[in-house]
Amino acid sequence: MKQVYHTTKKLAGKHSKAEKPVKDKEGKSVSEIEEQRNRCVEHFRELLNMPAPLNPPKIETAHPDLSIDVASPTIEEIKLVIRQAISRKAPEPDNIILK
């Protein structure tokens, strides 16, 4: 929606959105489109080809014996969920509403 607003303003000749310049490694603005594209390619190559960290973070494993109810839902539970969905109320506190 924001993009539509700015495009309409630009076409109407009123307040255009300021364009942010791309800068090279030295901090100088790059004005040519091809140079800007090349700088973006260079930036993401450097970003995505970084070496792995020397000290990886220690992540603890989850407990494998968590008590999770995997039984099939009862007919009453299904009816309750359908009634709540029809009334557009979320069945749980996650605030997800069916449309």
C-alpha positions as CSV (number, residue, x, y, z in Angstrom):
1,M,0.0,0.0,0.0
2,K,2.9,2.3,0.8
3,Q,4.4,1.7,-2.6
4,V,1.1,2.6,-4.3
5,Y,0.9,5.8,-2.3
6,H,4.4,6.9,-3.2
7,T,3.9,5.9,-6.9
8,T,0.7,8.0,-7.1
9,K,2.4,11.0,-5.5
10,K,5.4,10.6,-7.9
11,L,3.1,10.4,-11.0
12,A,1.1,13.4,-9.8
13,G,4.3,15.4,-9.5
14,K,4.0,15.9,-5.7
15,H,6.6,15.0,-3.1
16,S,8.6,12.1,-4.4
17,K,10.2,9.6,-2.1
18,A,13.9,10.3,-1.6
19,E,16.0,7.6,-3.2
20,K,18.7,6.2,-1.0
21,P,22.1,6.0,-2.8
22,V,24.2,2.9,-2.9
23,K,27.7,3.4,-1.6
24,D,30.9,1.7,-2.5
25,K,33.4,0.3,0.1
26,E,35.0,3.7,0.5
27,G,31.7,5.3,1.2
28,K,31.3,7.2,-2.1
29,S,27.9,7.2,-3.7
30,V,27.5,5.1,-6.8
31,S,25.2,6.7,-9.3
32,E,25.2,4.4,-12.4
33,I,22.6,1.6,-12.3
34,E,25.1,-1.1,-13.5
35,E,27.7,0.0,-10.8
36,Q,24.9,-0.2,-8.2
37,R,24.0,-3.7,-9.3
38,N,27.7,-4.8,-9.3
39,R,28.1,-3.3,-5.8
40,C,25.0,-5.3,-4.5
41,V,26.4,-8.5,-6.0
42,E,29.8,-7.8,-4.4
43,H,28.2,-7.1,-1.0
44,F,26.1,-10.3,-0.9
45,R,29.0,-12.4,-2.2
46,E,31.1,-11.2,0.7
47,L,28.2,-11.6,3.2
48,L,27.2,-15.1,2.1
49,N,30.7,-16.5,1.7
50,M,32.0,-15.7,5.2
51,P,34.0,-18.5,6.9
52,A,32.3,-20.5,9.7
53,P,32.8,-19.2,13.2
54,L,35.7,-20.7,15.1
55,N,33.7,-21.1,18.3
56,P,30.2,-22.3,17.3
57,P,27.5,-21.7,19.9
58,K,26.7,-24.5,22.4
59,I,23.1,-25.3,22.0
60,E,21.6,-27.8,24.4
61,T,19.4,-30.6,23.1
62,A,15.8,-30.8,24.0
63,H,14.5,-33.4,26.4
64,P,13.3,-36.3,24.2
65,D,10.7,-37.5,26.7
66,L,8.4,-34.5,26.6
67,S,4.8,-35.3,27.3
68,I,2.8,-34.5,24.2
69,D,-0.7,-35.7,23.7
70,V,-0.7,-37.4,20.3
71,A,-4.1,-39.1,20.7
72,S,-6.8,-38.4,18.1
73,P,-9.3,-35.7,19.0
74,T,-12.6,-36.7,20.3
75,I,-15.9,-35.9,18.5
76,E,-16.7,-33.3,21.2
77,E,-13.4,-31.5,20.7
78,I,-14.0,-31.4,17.0
79,K,-17.5,-30.0,17.5
80,L,-16.2,-27.4,19.9
81,V,-13.5,-26.2,17.4
82,I,-16.1,-26.0,14.6
83,R,-18.5,-24.0,16.7
84,Q,-15.7,-21.6,17.7
85,A,-14.5,-21.2,14.1
86,I,-18.0,-20.4,13.0
87,S,-18.4,-17.7,15.6
88,R,-15.0,-16.4,14.5
89,K,-13.4,-16.9,17.9
90,A,-10.0,-18.5,18.2
91,P,-10.1,-22.0,19.7
92,E,-6.8,-21.3,21.6
93,P,-5.1,-18.2,22.9
94,D,-2.9,-18.0,19.7
95,N,-5.4,-15.4,18.3
96,I,-5.7,-17.3,14.9
97,I,-9.1,-16.6,13.4
98,L,-10.5,-18.6,10.5
99,K,-11.8,-16.6,7.6
